[in-house]
């Protein structure tokens, strides 16, 4: 079995701006597990554990993706499920969110049958930390950054990633990059 997801990687410039916010979350005194710099991304579709013999089918289907390049504007921060009971701290996508949703739908059509069922509505975001316990001052910090403009980025490819879970956190490996047209 191989743990897979399809994602959009971030530019170094955008990642650097997001890391500043992530570092403030990590040093806020809240009980959080921050996402490592190199693991910051936008998940398009989490597939979960896929049988090894199906990996080739997933890759072949994903290679047929036909989708136009577009730009995203990364702006604002928040928490899932709510600000008062945060479990995930995220950075949001303002412009380009509809295109990301359409990209998700197309990826779902191509490879969704190989993954776990996901009935939740797709909400484009970048997870920066997971709350393990006490949220402490996170609400105040999120309110300070609520409208922060992290910048723009071109979305010109998607990546099939393998996730290996370790005691120190996940290790991601790029298995396939599909260019958008």
C-alpha positions in Angstrom: 0.0 0.0 0.0 1.1 3.5 -0.8 -0.3 6.7 0.8 -1.1 9.2 -2.0 -2.4 12.7 -2.7 -2.5 15.1 -5.5 -1.3 18.7 -4.7 -0.2 22.0 -6.0 3.3 23.0 -4.8 4.0 26.5 -3.7 6.6 28.9 -5.1 9.6 29.6 -2.9 8.5 33.2 -2.6 5.0 32.4 -1.4 6.3 29.6 0.9 8.6 32.1 2.6 5.7 34.5 3.4 3.6 31.6 4.7 6.4 30.4 6.9 6.5 33.7 8.7 2.9 33.2 9.7 3.5 29.5 10.5 6.4 30.5 12.7 4.2 32.9 14.7 1.7 30.1 15.2 4.4 27.7 16.3 5.8 30.2 18.8 2.4 31.5 20.1 2.3 29.2 23.1 -0.5 27.1 21.7 0.0 23.3 21.5 0.4 22.9 17.8 2.4 20.7 15.3 3.6 23.0 12.6 3.9 21.8 9.0 7.5 21.6 7.8 8.5 24.3 5.2 9.0 21.7 2.4 5.6 20.1 3.1 3.5 23.2 2.6 1.2 22.7 -0.4 -2.5 22.9 -1.5 -4.1 19.4 -1.4 -6.2 18.9 -4.5 -7.3 15.3 -3.6 -6.2 13.0 -0.8 -6.4 9.4 -2.0 -5.1 7.7 1.1 -3.8 4.2 1.0 -3.8 2.8 -2.5 -2.7 -0.8 -3.4 0.8 -0.9 -5.0 -0.5 -2.6 -8.1 -2.9 0.3 -8.8 -0.2 3.0 -8.6 0.5 2.7 -12.4 -3.2 3.2 -13.2 -3.4 6.3 -10.9 -0.3 7.7 -12.7 -1.6 6.9 -16.2 -5.0 8.4 -15.5 -3.5 11.6 -14.0 -1.2 12.0 -17.0 -4.4 12.5 -19.1 -5.3 15.7 -17.1 -6.1 18.5 -19.5 -6.5 21.8 -17.6 -5.4 25.4 -18.3 -2.8 27.2 -16.2 -4.2 29.9 -13.9 -3.1 32.2 -11.0 -4.1 32.1 -7.4 -4.1 34.9 -4.8 -3.2 33.6 -1.4 -4.8 35.8 1.3 -6.1 35.5 4.8 -5.9 32.9 7.5 -8.4 30.9 9.5 -9.1 27.6 11.3 -11.1 24.4 10.8 -13.6 23.6 12.1 -14.1 26.9 13.9 -11.9 29.7 15.3 -13.2 28.9 18.8 -12.3 25.2 18.5 -9.4 25.1 16.1 -7.9 21.8 14.9 -6.2 23.0 11.7 -4.7 26.4 11.1 -4.7 27.4 7.4 -3.8 30.1 4.9 -6.6 30.8 2.4 -6.9 31.2 -1.4 -8.9 34.2 -2.5 -8.7 34.5 -6.3 -8.3 31.3 -8.2 -10.4 29.3 -5.6 -13.0 28.5 -8.3 -10.3 27.3 -10.7 -8.8 25.1 -7.9 -12.3 23.6 -7.3 -12.7 22.9 -11.0 -9.2 21.3 -10.9 -10.2 19.2 -7.9 -13.3 18.0 -9.8 -11.3 17.0 -12.8 -8.7 15.2 -10.7 -11.6 13.5 -8.8 -13.0 12.3 -12.1 -9.6 10.9 -13.2 -8.4 9.2 -10.0 -11.0 9.6 -7.3 -12.1 6.0 -7.6 -8.7 4.8 -6.4 -8.9 6.7 -3.1 -10.9 7.0 0.0 -14.3 8.5 -0.3 -14.4 12.1 0.6 -17.9 13.7 0.9 -16.6 17.0 2.3 -16.8 20.1 0.1 -13.4 21.0 -1.3 -12.1 24.1 0.3 -8.8 25.3 -1.2 -6.3 26.1 1.6 -2.7 25.6 2.9 -2.5 23.8 6.2 0.3 25.5 8.3 -0.3 23.7 11.7 -2.4 21.2 13.5 -3.7 22.0 17.0 -2.9 19.1 19.4 -4.3 20.5 22.6 -4.6 24.0 24.1 -5.3 26.6 21.4 -4.4 29.5 23.8 -3.8 32.7 21.9 -4.5 31.4 18.4 -7.8 33.2 18.0 -6.1 36.6 18.6 -3.2 35.7 16.3 -5.5 34.6 13.5 -7.5 37.8 13.9 -4.2 39.8 13.5 -3.4 38.0 10.2 -7.0 37.5 9.0 -6.6 39.7 5.9 -2.9 39.3 5.3 -1.9 39.3 1.6 0.6 36.5 1.0 0.8 37.1 -2.7 0.1 35.6 -6.1 1.3 32.4 -7.7 0.9 30.7 -11.1 -0.6 27.2 -11.0 1.0 25.4 -13.9 1.3 21.8 -12.7 -0.1 19.3 -10.2 2.0 16.7 -8.4 1.2 13.2 -7.3 2.9 12.8 -3.9 3.6 9.8 -1.8 3.3 10.4 1.9 5.3 8.2 4.4 4.2 8.7 8.0 7.1 8.8 10.5 7.1 9.6 14.3 8.7 13.0 13.3 6.0 13.8 10.7 5.2 12.9 7.1 7.9 12.6 4.4 6.6 13.5 1.0 8.0 12.2 -2.3 7.0 13.5 -5.7 6.0 10.6 -7.9 4.6 12.4 -11.0 4.3 16.0 -12.1 1.7 16.9 -14.7 2.0 20.2 -16.5 -1.1 22.3 -17.1 -1.6 23.7 -20.6 
